[in-house]
Amino acid sequence: MPIGRVSYRQNLPRLGNSKIVAILMTVFGFMSCLLSISNARNYYPVAIGNNWVFRQTDDKDTSRIIEISKLTKEMMQPEQGEPLELPGNLRQESMRVILDRTETKRQQAGRNRRMPTTKRFVFTKADGIKQIGLSYEFPPRNNNRQGWAMTFKNDPPQDYVPNSIRLATKWTVEGERNNVRRGRVVTRKVNREVVKLENVRCPAGTFRNCLKVSEVRVFERGGVERRGSSAGYIWLAPKVGPVKMSMPIWRGGGGERVFELVKYQSSLGVEKQKESLSMTWGDVKKSPKLFN
């Protein structure tokens, strides 16, 4: 006598309510785990107070510091550069500023090489970390030259880190600076792509399954590419953020500067993205490819 197939629906009434709930909780827990891994804030936590300290591999006296700060009125109305205007649907409290600066012994001794501080103005949405502007702020040189700044505005806001980030993900951030005095517009484009998944070993430890992101920066003036374009890489570790960076040397015959993480304070923050429990198994199958 052939054995007939028994469907899941036929067996479902035989399961107790507690078992059904346990199965559903397991499935939704697995789904939540998948979603959290692909979240942009998992690869670049932008909670206020997070910071990362790097050291240049061939120059132990040169450090690079990245920290997450809240947006202040002074940043919105700087002494140098253009004022920052928020899109109409954003509040100052929802903004974060990614401060990125390089320090050397020459700077500490007052003989700086005018290394700029980069400020990225970002906020988080359901589809990733969005950028509304970026500024380069150059300090005075030897106290005898005025500092200056240039600001590139991203209108509309663009992806700094998309939520769907994974191997082969590509995206572009484009901003413009209107130089009124010279009557021209300078465009800054950064083409990013996740080119590899690899482990990174540095003074702060060994970080597994890092996304290696290529960054090709292109500056255009009047639609024509100008000198100063460059290519580099950044490695992003899950639940940590940036752990390694390389950037080209514009002067002195080329080459690159490599920065490795020395210490960090990184928290994903208390904000958690709310996910609906009404998801279907089809939604799980459509989720991005993930890595262990």
WOBEL-V917567 format. One line per field, one symbol per residue. ss: DSSP state (@ for helix, = for strand, . for the rest). psi: psi as a letter, one per 30 degrees, with the letter a starting at -180 (. if undefined). A space follows every 50 residues. Layout:
# WOBEL-V917567
ss=???
psi=???
This chain:
# WOBEL-V917567
ss=.......@@@@@....@@@@@@@@@@@@@@@@@@@@@..@@@@....... ======..============..@@@@...............@@@.===== ===.@@@@........=========..===========.........=== ============.......==========....================= ==..=================..==....========...========.. .....==========...............@@@@@.......
psi=kkklkkleeefeffkleeeeeeeeeeeeeeeeeeeeegkefefikhkkfk lkklkkegjfgklkkklkllkleeefileklklkkklfgklefflkkjkj lkkleeefggilghklkkkkjllklfgakkkflkkkjklljgggkklllk kkkjjlklkejlfgkakgkklkkklkkjjeefhlkkkjkjjkkjfljlkk klffakklhkkjkkjjkkkkjhgkklkfklkalkkkkkgeakfkkkkljf lggaalkkkkkelljkkflfkkkkkkggklfeeeffllklk.
